Amino acid sequence: MARPTKLGLVFEGAEAEEFLKNENGTVFTSAQLAFFRKARRIYRANRNKF
């Protein structure tokens, strides 16, 4: 069974607020979206090899 990983990150104050804001409102750039689309096309073209 998988065990949770402890990263040892402790955020306080403004850092904690910024982290939560980033986690709740994920935004992807157009370059990131293009990368994922290309990866999906490659996977679909080679699906039987995986």
Backbone torsions as a table, in degrees:
resi	resn	phi	psi	omega
1	MET	NA	143.4	-179.6
2	ALA	-71.1	143.8	177.5
3	ARG	-111.9	144.2	177.9
4	PRO	-63.8	145.0	179.2
5	THR	-97.3	133.6	177.2
6	LYS	-101.3	117.0	-178.1
7	LEU	-87.8	-18.8	-179.9
8	GLY	78.1	20.1	179.0
9	LEU	-85.8	130.2	177.1
10	VAL	-130.2	115.6	179.6
11	PHE	-109.4	140.1	177.9
12	GLU	-135.7	151.5	173.7
13	GLY	61.4	-128.0	-176.1
14	ALA	-63.8	-35.5	178.6
15	GLU	-62.5	-42.5	179.8
16	ALA	-64.4	-42.4	179.3
17	GLU	-63.4	-43.8	179.4
18	GLU	-65.0	-41.1	178.6
19	PHE	-60.9	-47.5	179.9
20	LEU	-63.9	-38.8	178.0
21	LYS	-62.2	-43.2	180.0
22	ASN	-68.6	-36.7	179.8
23	GLU	-69.1	-37.7	-176.4
24	ASN	-81.7	-24.4	-175.4
25	GLY	-123.4	60.5	-177.8
26	THR	-65.4	129.6	178.7
27	VAL	-126.9	132.1	179.9
28	PHE	-105.4	140.8	177.2
29	THR	-77.5	164.3	178.8
30	SER	-64.4	-33.1	177.4
31	ALA	-66.2	-40.2	178.0
32	GLN	-65.3	-42.8	178.9
33	LEU	-63.2	-40.8	178.0
34	ALA	-63.3	-38.9	177.8
35	PHE	-61.6	-45.9	179.8
36	PHE	-66.0	-37.1	177.5
37	ARG	-64.6	-41.7	178.5
38	LYS	-64.7	-41.8	178.6
39	ALA	-62.6	-40.0	179.0
40	ARG	-65.0	-40.3	178.0
41	ARG	-64.3	-42.2	178.8
42	ILE	-63.2	-44.4	179.9
43	TYR	-61.6	-46.8	-178.3
44	ARG	-64.1	-34.3	179.4
45	ALA	-71.6	-24.6	-176.1
46	ASN	-122.5	25.5	-174.0
47	ARG	-55.5	-39.0	-176.1
48	ASN	-71.6	-10.5	179.6
49	LYS	-90.2	-11.7	-177.5
50	PHE	-95.4	NA	NA
